[in-house]
Amino acid sequence: MIDGKLRTVAGMDPSLPWLRISHIFPTVSSVRTLIGEFFEWFGDLGVFLWRVARAAVTPPFEFRELFRQLDEIGSKSLPVVALAGGAIGVVLSLEARHSLTRFGAKSLLPAAIVFAVLDETGPIITGLVASGRLGAGIGAELASMKVTEQIDAIEASAVNPYRLLAAPRILACILMLPLLTLAADFCGLVMGWVAQTLVEPVSFYRFINEGFKGATFNDLLPPTFKTAVFGLIIGLVACFQGMRTRGGAVGVGRAATSSVVLSSLFVILADVVLVKVIIAFFP
């Protein structure tokens, strides 16, 4: 009993408050480390963006690689983007019809589908689908080149890897995302009309005429071109994660996973900001 009291006084009892507080210090240190790594990652990303931008405007220009990436990113992403857009059009048609019928506004169904697809659903679905396919593809491709020292060999050949590898991919993402968005919008509207026609037959001309009644270019162009920012985010994050990979095959997998996760997260956050900007400048 006396020995237990001595241990308690000496501070060996884990129930004492100062010992419980001491257990917090490793957690605080871990949080501090995570915050430091967070800002370090953004700093490295900014330096990477500056190097890519400087390499992109410095001759010689890699037009052949750019055209190859336009085909790789654009035409090969078209089927999955079109399928996603068509599925969203069907879902919007079914859900909007059910909701509008309850409130006696079934006549507004074409306009509801058109504005929902053009303003938000088409662009964000295209951005997320592209971040899944392009983020994983670009990240894994460049990561495999990094771990097999192909990028080091390119540098040893006096070729700038930022000009040859990163700049064409990022520029291709910026150029192709708006076009893929238009394809997703078109498939969404067509499939929305098909879903409505199966329930209540209506001509496609009447559906489009009623849907676009009151619509302007401000309802189409800003939401479409905001996906160019999504393309910048996807290409930049995927190239950055791929070209800084270490650790062999495990590093390649981590680069592909982190590229998809981070690009999808940043696309969603960018969409929140861009929607507010579009509303402010294009009311």
N, C-alpha and C positions, 0 to 999 in steps of 0.2 A: 504493500500500500504506500509506504514511504517512497519506494523506488518509482512508483507510478506518478506520485506528486512531483518528484524531482524531474522526471521526464517531461511532465506537463509544463513545469516552470521553465525548463531548459528549451522549450519550443519544439518538442518532438511530437506533440499531439497534433495530428492532421486536422482536427476540428477547430484549431485556433484560427482566428480571423486572418492574422498576418500570413499564415501559411496558405490559406485559401487564396489570398490576394497574390501571393508569389506564383501560384499556378497560372495566373493570368498573363504574366510577362512573356512566356513563349508565344501565346496567342497574339499579343500586341506586336511582337517582333515579326511574326508571320504576316500579319496584316500590313505592317510597314514594308516588308519585302515585296508583297504582292502589289502594293501601290507603286513602289519604285519600278517594278518590272512593267507595270501598266504604262507608266509615262515613258519608260525606256523604249517600249515597243512602238508607241506612237512617234517618238523621236526618230527611231530607225525607219519607220514608214515614211516620215516626211523627207528624210535624206534620200531614201530610195526613189520617191516621187520626183525629187529635184534632179537626180541623176538620169532618170528615164526621160524627163521633159527636156533636159539639156541634150541628151543623146538623140532624141526624136527630131530636133530641129537642126542638127548638125549633119552635113553631108559626109559620106554618101548615104542615100536613103535606101532602105530595104523594101522596095516596092514588090518584089517577087514574094517575099515572105509575108507581106501585108495581104496580098491577094490570096495566098494560100490560107491565111488565117480567116479572111472574110468568108471563104468557102467552108472552112472547118467549123467556124462559129455560127455562120448564118444558115446555110442550107442544111447542115446536119442537125441543127437544133430546131428546124422548122416543124418536123412531124410531132415532136413531143409538146412544143408550144401550141401548135394548132389543136392537138388533142385536149390539152388542158383548157384552152379557150372555149372549145366546143362543149366540154363537160360543164364549165362554169355557166355558159349560156343556158343549157338545159336546166341546171339547178336554179338559176335566177328566175327562169320562166315559171317553173313549178312553184317555187316559194312565193314569188311576187303575185302570181295568180291567186294563190290561196289567201294571201294577206289582203290584197286589194278587193277581192270578192266579199270578204267579211265587212269591209267598210263601204261597199257600194261604189267602188271606183275602178271597176274592171276595165273601163275604157282607157285608163291610163297605163295599162300593162305594156304596150309597145314603148312608150316614152320611159317607163321605169327601167325596162331592160336596156334600152339604148344608153341612157345616162349612167346607169350602174356599170355597164361594161366599159364605156369610153372614159368615164371620169376616174374610176378607181380600180375596178376588178381586173380589167385587161392589163393595165400597166403593172400592178403589183404581182399578179399571177405570172406574168412574163418574167419579171425580175427574180422571183423566187425560183421558178423553174430553171431559168438560166444560171442562177447562182448554184443550184444543185449540179447541173450538168457541166457547166463551164468551170466552176470553181474546182470541182474534183478533177476534171480533165487537165486543166492547165496546171494546177498545183501538183498533181502526180507526175505529169510529164517533165516539168522543170525540176522537181525534186529528184526524180530518177537520173536526170542529167547531172545534177549536182553531186549526188553520192557516187556516181560512176566517173566523176572528174571530167565530164565532157565540157562543162562550163569553164573549168580551169584550162582545158586544152584550147578552147576558143579564145580565152584571154592570152594564152601563150602564142597564139597565131596573130596577135595584134588586131583582133576584132573585138569591138566593144560588145559585150553580151547584153547590155541594156538596150543597145540599138537593134541587135539582131533578134533577141528573144523576147524581151519585155515590151518594148514600144509597139511592135506590130500587133501583139495580142491585146494590149490595152486599147489601142486605137480601133482594132476590129470590133472589140466589145462595145465601144462607144458608138460606132457607126451602125452596127447591126441590131442593137437592142430596140431602137425605135421602129425599124422595119419588122422585127419579130412581134412587136406590140401591135402593129397594124394587122398582121396576120392573125394574131390571137383575137383582136376585136372583131375582125370579119367572121371568123369561125364561131365566135360567141353569139353574134347577131343572127347568123344563119341557123345555128342550132337552137337558139331561143325561138326563132320563128317556127322551126320544125316542131318543137315541143308544144307551142301554142296551137299550131295547125292540127296536130293529132287530137287535141281536145276540142277545139272550135276552129273549123277551117277558115282561113283568111289568106288573101293573096299576099305575096311577098312585097309587091309594090305598095299596097295599103299599109302593111306593117311598117315598112321603112318610112313612108310618108308621115304616118302618125307618130312614129318614134322620133323623127328628126324635126317635127314641128316645134318651132321655137328654139331650136339649137343653133349655135353659132360656132365659128372657128375657135373661139375661146374655150369651148367645151371639148374640142378634139386636140388641137395642137399642143397646148401646154402639158396636159397629162401624157401625151405621147412622147414629147421631147424630154420630159423629165426622166424617162428611162435611159437617156444618154448618161445621166449621172449614175444610174444603177450600173450601167456598163463600165463606167470608170471605176466604181467601187469594186465590182466583181473582178475585173482584170487586174487592178492594182493589188488587191489583197491576195489573189491567187498567185500572181507572179512573185510577190514579196515573200509569201510563205514557202513557195517552191524553191526560190533561189537562196534561201537562208537555211535550208534543210541540213541536218546532220543525223548520223546514226544508222545508215544503211537502209534496209528494207523497212524497219520499224519507223524510221524518220520519214520515209515516203508515205506510209499510211497516215502518220500524224499530220503531215503537210496537207494531204488531200482532205482529211477530216476537218482540220482547222480552217482550211480555205472555204469549205462549204458552210461551216457554222458561222464564221466571222462575216463572210460576205452576206449571208442571209440576214444576220442580225443588223448589219450596217445598212442593208437595203431597206429594212423595215423602219429603222430610225430615220434614214434619209427621207423616206416617204412621208413621215409625219411632218418633217420640216418643210418639204417641198409643197405639200398640200396647203400649209399655212401661207407660204410665199405665193403660190398660184392664186389663192383666194384674195390675197392682199393686192396683187398687181393685175389680176384678170377677174374682177368681180362679175 
